[in-house]
Amino acid sequence: MIKYALTCEHEHGFEGWFGSSADYDDQQAKGLLECPLCASRAVRKQIMAPALAGVRQTVQDEAPGKTREMMMQAMGAIRRHVEETFDDVGDAFAKEARAIHEGRSEERGIYGQATPKEVKALVEDGIPVAPLPPEPPKKTEVN
């Protein structure tokens, strides 16, 4: 059996299982493949990484420290980007985010502080918010 990641013309992703690559080609040629979400018959294979035996375990065994370090660097880069390019509105974040969303304030990236209650109200009203990644620890503070 072969499992293919498939997608339709509307970019709905799904899986298909076939007895062989030729079975997929045959069903595709006959127009038998159909998106389970929208019934589109314009289905194609997605790009997939080959399945390599044992690779997953090897990567997990040798890289936990490297993965953590990479993630900390990425979060630090995101935080620096926000701090360098967005406006810090302090504890007026919820008020300003709502004003931007409603068109009462200039459209721009902002960051600041908000209470959990304020964040919940923003999310419930469809106003996009996301937490700022924490500051990465200084090298002298890491074990």
N, C-alpha and C positions, 0 to 999 in steps of 0.2 A: 504494500500500500504506500502511496505517496500523498502527503498533505501539502496542498498549495495554499498560500495566502492569496486571496482574490479580492478584486475591487470592481465596482461598477462605474458607469459613466458619471454617477453622482458622488463618487468617492466613498461609498459605503464599503467598509472592509468586512470580510468574512472568510471562512475556511472552506475548502473543498477536499474531499478524500477521493482518490482515484486508484484503480488497480495498477495503472502504469502511466507513464508520460503520454503514451499513445492513446490511452483511454481519455485523458484530458483533451488532447488534440481532436479526437473523434467527436466528443460531445460538444466542444467549442464549434467545430465546423458544422455540426447539425443544428446549432442554435438551442441546445438543450440546457445550457447553463443559465441560471437566473438568480438575480440578487434576492435574498430572502426578505430584504427590507422594502424595496420599491418595485420588485418584479422586472427590473431592467434586464434585458438580455445582452447588453453591451458590457460583457464581463471580460476582464483580463487578469493575468497573473501579476502579483506585486513582486518587486525585487525582494529576494530572500537571501539571507546568509546561509551557506551550506551547513548542514548538521555535521559536526566533527566530534567523534567520540572522545570523551575524556577532557575536552578543552574546558568546559564549565568548571569542573572540579579543580583543575590546575590553576585557573585564574583565581578562584575563590581562595585556594590554599596559600598562594604566594603574595597576594596583593592587598590584604585588608588595611595595612598601614598606609600604603601608597594611595589607595582609594580614598581613605579618610583625608589625607593631605590634599589630594586633588579637589575633593569636594569643599574643603575649607578655603582653598585658594579661589575656587569659582565663586563661592558665596562672598568672599572678601572683594572680589572684582565687581560683583553686582552691587554691593553696598557702596563701594567707592564711586561707581558710575552714578548711582542715584544721588549721593551726597554732592558730587561735582556738577551735575546737570539739572537736578530738580530743585524746586524752591522748598526750603524748610519753613513750614507754617506753624511749627510748634504744636501747642495744645489746641489750636484752631483747626486741626486736620479735618475732623468730621464736618464742621461748618463749611470749610472751603471746598472739600470734595463734593458736598451736596450743591454748593453754588456753581461749581464748574459743570457738574452733571446737568443742572437745570438751566445752564446758559446765562446765569447771572454774574459769572466771573470768567475771566480769560482762560481759555483752554491751555493747559500746561501740566507738566508733571510736578507733583508735590509729594512731600513726605512730612511726617510729624507724629504726634502722639494722639491716641484716642482710647477711650475706655472700652472695655468689652461690650458694654451696652450700646455705645455709639457705633462700634463696628458692626454689631448685629443688625442695628437699624439700617445702616448703609447697605449691607448685603441684602436684607429683606426688600429694600427699595430698588434693587437692581443696579446699585452703584458699585462699580468694580474697585475693590481694594485688595491689597496683599500685604502681608507682614514683610518688613525689611529684614534681611538676614542679619543675624547677630554679628557683632564685630568679632573677627577671628582672634583667638588668643595670641598674645605675643610669644615668639619662639622661646623666650625665657620662662614663660608660664606653662609650657607644654612638657609633659613627662618624657 
